[in-house]
Amino acid sequence: MNPKRSASNNRPAKTYSIGVNDARVLRTLWAKKSMSRIELSRYLGLDKSTITKIVGNLLDSGIIELVAEGTSSPSGGRKPTFLAINPNFGSIIGIEMQPDFYIAVQVDFSGRILYQTKNELSLEGTTVAEAALHIYQSIQPHLDTTRAPLIGAAIGASGLINPYEGIIYQSNPLSISHPVQLYEDLDALFDIPVLLDNDANCGAWGELAFKKDAIAQDDFIYILGETRRNQVYDAQYKGIAIGTSMVLDQKVHYGQQYSAGEFQSIFRTGEYLNQFSVSDAEAESYEDDDRLFLQVAHELSQNIAFLVNMLNLRQVILGGRIEFHPEIISVMQEEITKNWSYETPVDVKVRFSSLQELTIAYGAVGMFLESFFSLPDISHAKKPVNTLRLRSRAMQATRFRVEGI
């Protein structure tokens, strides 16, 4: 099957131009779930005729749909008709890629999982792009594309990753020590756009995309806790792997060199390969030893408490295998409180992502959809190209074309 043609064949031949106001309407419906035309007009400060024209084009494209009617006002009159994103407009494949396994999910525009799988993977003698194609070819017969045509894919992997240009600068688990540009290779192998980001960042994207009510406007830190094989300095290390992602003002913070979120405990001495002050043998068995797990949990929490209180973050969200250890919640809350300087209680919520092993693959889909429904960033003259580039890329397999700013 050719994914791009399959998606396009279910669409009208007409193309649809997405300008700033069109993007604002789509973004609002994506964030608010549903609204009437009148509510959109008031919320966005656009006149009714502009909303009517935009909504007409979006309904024609199939990306939004009419949903249940509201109630009429006390004085009577026509019931308002509500608009919402059409969940069957398209679906996205999310992939977590590790050196020895992968997890893949297919998700529609509402966040509903249509398919999921976990299988072994070997990266020896192959490139990341070729491995991604192998994964797609393995799962393709199982995908449900009749109701929700496939319009894209997103990959979450460990390392320093530039999602705008598709560059992996370094990745110990993937044995990448020099920059690898992937988007050109992926475009040559796939007929759908494929996006790429760091695995912990994907976890944060999943929260931003699918749990908007839970995070509201909070700045938060997402902690990905896994047990993994790691290629470090040509030595096989298997043990605890922690990655973090900070979300500030509803945006994933990447840093100048895309290394924001790389974690290493301040108590680590450098004697061992793992990220903590424990030995590598202890790091490998920490999940099976209650004493060791609590030691690692307290050390992790002390590091995170410093960041949370210094940056005034409102939530700590934990995802991955660490979710199988409920005791980490009380340990994290305890250390944040110990680090707090004032008598008034610290206002921080610590919770699990609730996706467990699907966190990265599902979050990669969130990254794709957040890019698809993003707004042009015009706050900095030199930076609009980044969000515009991702949004244009995410829409490649649809009939939408993004206007320049």
NORJOLIN-V691549 format. One record per backbone hydrogen bond with DSSP energy under -1.0 kcal/mol. CO is the residue of the C=O (numbers start at 1). NH is the residue of the N-H. If there is no record, write none. Layout:
co: (CO CO)
nh: (NH NH)
//
This chain:
co: (2 3 4 5 8 16 18 19 20 21 22 23 24 25 26 27 28 29 32 35 36 37 38 39 40 41 41 47 48 49 50 51 52 53 54 55 56 57 58 58 63 65 73 80 82 83 84 86 87 91 92 93 94 95 96 100 101 102 103 104 105 106 106 107 108 112 115 117 119 123 127 128 129 130 131 132 133 134 135 136 139 140 149 152 153 154 155 156 157 160 162 162 166 167 168 170 171 172 176 180 182 183 184 185 186 193 195 197 198 199 200 201 202 203 204 205 206 207 211 212 215 219 219 220 221 222 223 224 225 226 228 230 232 235 237 239 241 243 245 246 247 248 251 254 255 259 261 265 275 279 280 281 285 289 290 291 292 293 294 295 296 297 298 299 300 301 302 303 304 305 306 307 308 314 315 316 317 318 319 320 321 322 325 326 327 328 329 330 331 332 333 334 335 346 349 351 355 356 358 359 360 361 362 363 364 365 366 367 368 369 371 380 383 384 385 386 387 388 389 390 391 393 395 399 401)
nh: (6 7 8 9 11 401 403 23 24 25 26 27 28 29 30 31 32 33 34 83 40 41 42 43 44 45 46 51 52 53 54 55 56 57 58 59 60 61 62 64 86 84 76 70 67 35 65 89 109 151 107 154 105 156 103 121 98 119 96 117 94 114 115 92 111 108 106 104 102 126 131 132 133 134 135 136 137 138 139 140 142 143 91 93 195 95 197 97 199 169 166 167 182 162 180 160 176 175 171 168 186 187 188 189 190 153 155 157 202 203 204 205 206 207 208 209 210 211 215 216 218 314 315 247 317 245 319 243 322 241 239 237 235 232 230 228 226 224 222 253 220 251 248 260 258 262 244 268 265 283 284 285 288 293 294 295 296 297 298 299 300 301 302 303 304 305 306 307 308 309 310 311 313 349 221 351 223 353 225 323 324 325 328 329 331 332 333 334 335 336 337 338 339 348 316 318 358 359 362 363 364 365 366 367 368 369 370 371 372 373 374 383 386 388 389 390 391 392 393 394 395 396 398 16 18)
//
